[in-house]
């Protein structure tokens, strides 16, 4: 049993930096995408901006709901829910 624990700990220690780098890249890409989205929206008419912001808000709300459900699943130690299509849609 102790050997299994040690082996698992070593595997986690090796994987953690790789996972962290991947998350860092993902967060940076999300920031770039956000800046690009805002720049694109800024070039639209006021009426179109309002429509685009409402659509973007809906997308973000779906993503936030999914993140909240993942946190609840982790807190309750149960499998995470599948990713809903609305949280993946990138078209406003």
Residue frames as a rotation matrix with the C-alpha (Angstrom) as fourth column:
UNK 1
0.569 0.822 0.000 0.00
0.822 -0.569 0.000 0.00
0.000 0.000 -1.000 0.00
UNK 2
0.445 -0.469 -0.763 2.78
0.162 -0.796 0.583 2.43
-0.881 -0.383 -0.278 0.88
UNK 3
-0.622 -0.700 0.350 4.48
0.431 0.066 0.900 1.74
-0.653 0.711 0.261 -2.44
UNK 4
-0.109 0.683 0.722 1.29
0.976 -0.063 0.207 2.60
0.187 0.727 -0.660 -4.28
UNK 5
0.788 0.387 -0.479 0.97
0.522 -0.832 0.185 5.86
-0.327 -0.396 -0.858 -2.36
UNK 6
0.013 -0.881 -0.473 4.59
0.091 -0.470 0.878 6.82
-0.996 -0.054 0.074 -3.08
UNK 7
-0.661 -0.233 0.713 4.23
0.673 0.235 0.701 5.93
-0.331 0.944 0.001 -6.76
UNK 8
0.313 0.871 0.379 1.03
0.935 -0.352 0.037 7.96
0.165 0.343 -0.925 -7.02
UNK 9
0.689 -0.102 -0.717 2.64
0.295 -0.865 0.406 10.95
-0.662 -0.491 -0.566 -5.32
UNK 10
-0.410 -0.909 -0.073 5.62
0.212 -0.173 0.962 10.83
-0.887 0.379 0.264 -7.68
UNK 11
-0.438 0.333 0.835 3.30
0.899 0.152 0.411 10.66
0.010 0.931 -0.366 -10.69
UNK 12
0.672 0.732 -0.110 1.33
0.740 -0.671 0.050 13.66
-0.037 -0.115 -0.993 -9.43
UNK 13
0.347 -0.632 -0.693 4.54
0.157 -0.689 0.707 15.63
-0.924 -0.354 -0.140 -8.81
UNK 14
-0.691 -0.617 0.376 5.64
0.433 0.063 0.899 14.97
-0.579 0.784 0.224 -12.41
UNK 15
-0.253 0.690 0.678 2.26
0.944 0.024 0.328 15.81
0.210 0.724 -0.657 -13.91
UNK 16
0.389 0.507 -0.769 1.57
0.743 -0.667 -0.064 18.99
-0.545 -0.546 -0.636 -11.94
UNK 17
-0.352 -0.537 -0.767 4.01
-0.009 -0.817 0.577 21.29
-0.936 0.209 0.283 -13.82
UNK 18
-0.937 0.041 0.347 2.76
0.348 0.201 0.916 20.01
-0.032 0.979 -0.203 -17.17
UNK 19
-0.027 1.000 -0.004 -0.85
0.990 0.028 0.138 20.61
0.138 0.000 -0.990 -16.18
UNK 20
0.237 0.068 -0.969 0.00
0.514 -0.855 0.066 24.06
-0.824 -0.514 -0.237 -14.82
UNK 21
-0.765 -0.562 -0.316 1.72
0.004 -0.495 0.869 25.05
-0.645 0.663 0.381 -18.08
UNK 22
-0.715 0.567 0.409 -1.28
0.645 0.310 0.698 23.85
0.269 0.763 -0.588 -20.04
UNK 23
0.282 0.842 -0.460 -3.64
0.944 -0.329 -0.024 25.86
-0.171 -0.428 -0.888 -17.84
UNK 24
-0.122 -0.420 -0.899 -1.42
0.251 -0.890 0.381 28.94
-0.960 -0.180 0.214 -18.15
UNK 25
-0.967 -0.232 0.108 -1.46
0.143 -0.143 0.979 28.65
-0.212 0.962 0.171 -21.95
UNK 26
-0.344 0.918 0.196 -5.23
0.882 0.244 0.402 28.19
0.322 0.311 -0.894 -21.94
UNK 27
0.337 0.458 -0.823 -5.77
0.759 -0.650 -0.051 31.23
-0.558 -0.607 -0.566 -19.73
UNK 28
-0.514 -0.578 -0.634 -3.48
0.039 -0.754 0.655 33.34
-0.857 0.312 0.410 -21.90
UNK 29
-0.916 0.221 0.335 -5.34
0.375 0.173 0.911 32.20
0.143 0.960 -0.241 -25.03
UNK 30
0.040 0.981 -0.191 -8.65
0.997 -0.025 0.078 33.03
0.071 -0.194 -0.978 -23.35
UNK 31
0.105 -0.080 -0.991 -7.37
0.432 -0.894 0.118 36.51
-0.896 -0.441 -0.060 -22.55
UNK 32
-0.870 -0.449 -0.203 -6.25
-0.020 -0.380 0.925 37.06
-0.492 0.809 0.322 -26.14
UNK 33
-0.633 0.708 0.314 -9.61
0.699 0.347 0.625 35.82
0.333 0.615 -0.714 -27.43
UNK 34
0.227 0.719 -0.656 -11.43
0.898 -0.416 -0.145 38.16
-0.378 -0.556 -0.740 -25.04
UNK 35
-0.264 -0.407 -0.874 -9.37
0.090 -0.913 0.398 41.17
-0.960 0.026 0.278 -26.17
UNK 36
-0.988 -0.094 0.120 -9.98
0.118 0.028 0.993 40.27
-0.097 0.995 -0.017 -29.83
UNK 37
-0.288 0.957 0.045 -13.71
0.936 0.271 0.227 39.88
0.205 0.107 -0.973 -29.18
UNK 38
0.239 0.364 -0.900 -13.94
0.647 -0.751 -0.132 43.26
-0.724 -0.551 -0.415 -27.46
UNK 39
-0.637 -0.538 -0.553 -12.01
-0.071 -0.673 0.736 44.93
-0.768 0.508 0.391 -30.30
UNK 40
-0.875 0.372 0.310 -14.37
0.434 0.316 0.844 43.39
0.216 0.873 -0.438 -32.86
UNK 41
0.050 0.949 -0.310 -17.44
0.999 -0.053 -0.002 44.47
-0.018 -0.310 -0.951 -30.89
UNK 42
-0.129 -0.169 -0.977 -16.06
0.398 -0.911 0.106 48.01
-0.908 -0.375 0.185 -30.52
UNK 43
-0.934 -0.314 -0.169 -16.13
-0.030 -0.402 0.915 48.36
-0.356 0.860 0.366 -34.30
UNK 44
-0.535 0.810 0.241 -19.85
0.803 0.399 0.444 47.62
0.263 0.431 -0.863 -34.54
UNK 45
-0.308 0.550 0.776 -22.77
-0.156 -0.834 0.529 50.05
0.938 0.042 0.343 -34.34
UNK 46
-0.691 0.071 0.719 -24.24
-0.717 -0.194 -0.669 50.72
0.092 -0.978 0.185 -30.90
UNK 47
0.390 0.916 0.093 -27.26
-0.917 0.396 -0.051 48.54
-0.084 -0.065 0.994 -31.67
UNK 48
0.563 -0.258 -0.785 -25.09
-0.232 0.862 -0.450 45.68
0.793 0.436 0.425 -32.91
UNK 49
-0.574 -0.796 0.191 -22.78
-0.376 0.048 -0.926 46.07
0.728 -0.603 -0.327 -29.90
UNK 50
-0.252 0.568 0.784 -25.74
-0.953 -0.003 -0.304 45.60
-0.170 -0.823 0.542 -27.57
UNK 51
0.770 0.552 -0.321 -26.77
-0.617 0.771 -0.155 42.44
0.162 0.318 0.934 -29.44
UNK 52
0.216 -0.785 -0.581 -23.23
-0.130 0.567 -0.814 41.08
0.968 0.251 0.020 -29.44
UNK 53
-0.662 -0.462 0.591 -22.74
-0.600 -0.146 -0.787 41.83
0.450 -0.875 -0.181 -25.75
UNK 54
0.204 0.810 0.550 -26.02
-0.953 0.293 -0.077 40.08
-0.223 -0.509 0.831 -24.88
UNK 55
0.817 0.047 -0.574 -24.96
-0.309 0.877 -0.368 37.02
0.486 0.478 0.732 -26.87
UNK 56
-0.185 -0.970 -0.156 -21.50
-0.167 0.187 -0.968 37.08
0.968 -0.153 -0.197 -25.29
UNK 57
-0.428 0.123 0.895 -23.05
-0.894 -0.204 -0.399 37.45
0.133 -0.971 0.197 -21.84
UNK 58
0.679 0.732 0.066 -25.20
-0.734 0.679 0.021 34.37
-0.029 -0.063 0.998 -22.53
UNK 59
0.501 -0.595 -0.628 -22.10
-0.055 0.702 -0.710 32.39
0.864 0.390 0.319 -23.53
UNK 60
-0.538 -0.766 0.351 -20.22
-0.374 -0.156 -0.914 33.46
0.755 -0.623 -0.203 -20.42
UNK 61
-0.032 0.621 0.783 -23.20
-0.998 0.019 -0.055 32.63
-0.049 -0.784 0.619 -18.20
UNK 62
0.867 0.327 -0.376 -23.33
-0.391 0.915 -0.105 29.11
0.309 0.238 0.921 -19.66
UNK 63
0.084 -0.923 -0.376 -19.60
0.052 0.381 -0.923 28.69
0.995 0.058 0.080 -19.05
UNK 64
-0.563 -0.255 0.786 -19.91
-0.691 -0.377 -0.617 29.99
0.453 -0.891 0.036 -15.50
UNK 65
0.473 0.801 0.367 -22.80
-0.881 0.435 0.186 27.62
-0.011 -0.412 0.911 -14.79
UNK 66
0.740 -0.248 -0.625 -20.64
-0.044 0.910 -0.413 24.74
0.671 0.333 0.662 -16.01
UNK 67
-0.366 -0.923 0.120 -17.67
-0.135 -0.075 -0.988 25.80
0.921 -0.378 -0.098 -13.86
UNK 68
-0.264 0.359 0.895 -19.97
-0.952 -0.242 -0.184 26.08
0.151 -0.901 0.406 -10.83
UNK 69
0.794 0.605 -0.056 -21.33
-0.594 0.793 0.133 22.58
0.125 -0.072 0.990 -11.47
UNK 70
0.338 -0.762 -0.552 -17.78
0.108 0.614 -0.782 21.21
0.935 0.205 0.290 -11.72
UNK 71
-0.574 -0.529 0.625 -16.88
-0.514 -0.361 -0.778 22.83
0.638 -0.768 -0.065 -8.40
UNK 72
0.196 0.735 0.649 -19.98
-0.979 0.180 0.091 21.33
-0.050 -0.654 0.755 -6.77
UNK 73
0.836 0.087 -0.542 -19.10
-0.239 0.947 -0.215 17.91
0.494 0.309 0.812 -8.23
UNK 74
-0.154 -0.966 -0.207 -15.59
0.025 0.205 -0.978 18.15
0.988 -0.156 -0.007 -6.80
UNK 75
-0.491 0.034 0.870 -16.92
-0.810 -0.384 -0.443 19.25
0.319 -0.923 0.216 -3.41
UNK 76
0.437 0.767 0.469 -19.31
-0.857 0.513 -0.041 16.30
-0.272 -0.384 0.882 -3.42
UNK 77
-0.517 -0.786 0.338 -16.69
-0.601 0.615 0.510 13.92
-0.609 0.061 -0.791 -4.86
UNK 78
0.336 0.647 0.685 -18.85
0.230 0.649 -0.726 12.82
-0.913 0.401 0.069 -7.77
UNK 79
-0.353 -0.493 0.795 -18.16
0.874 0.129 0.468 12.63
-0.333 0.861 0.385 -11.52
UNK 80
-0.700 0.071 -0.711 -18.34
-0.132 -0.991 0.030 15.96
-0.702 0.115 0.703 -13.34
UNK 81
0.434 0.890 0.142 -21.28
0.118 0.100 -0.988 16.69
-0.893 0.445 -0.062 -15.63
UNK 82
-0.026 -0.422 0.906 -20.69
0.973 0.198 0.120 16.62
-0.230 0.885 0.405 -19.39
UNK 83
-0.807 -0.304 -0.507 -19.81
0.194 -0.946 0.259 19.91
-0.558 0.110 0.822 -21.04
UNK 84
0.269 0.960 0.083 -23.05
0.479 -0.059 -0.876 21.52
-0.836 0.275 -0.476 -22.30
UNK 85
0.022 -0.229 0.973 -23.06
0.997 -0.071 -0.039 22.67
0.078 0.971 0.226 -25.91
UNK 86
0.840 0.402 0.366 -23.98
0.391 -0.914 0.105 26.22
0.376 0.055 -0.925 -24.87
UNK 87
0.753 -0.616 -0.232 -20.73
-0.022 -0.376 0.926 26.52
-0.658 -0.692 -0.297 -22.95
UNK 88
-0.157 -0.842 0.515 -18.76
0.608 0.329 0.723 25.70
-0.778 0.427 0.461 -26.09
UNK 89
0.541 0.425 0.726 -20.54
0.840 -0.316 -0.440 27.91
0.042 0.848 -0.528 -28.60
UNK 90
-0.399 -0.750 -0.527 -18.26
0.684 -0.626 0.374 30.72
-0.611 -0.211 0.763 -29.67
UNK 91
-0.682 0.233 0.694 -20.57
0.530 -0.497 0.687 32.34
0.505 0.836 0.216 -32.19
UNK 92
-0.897 0.380 -0.228 -22.56
-0.057 -0.609 -0.791 35.27
-0.439 -0.696 0.568 -30.80
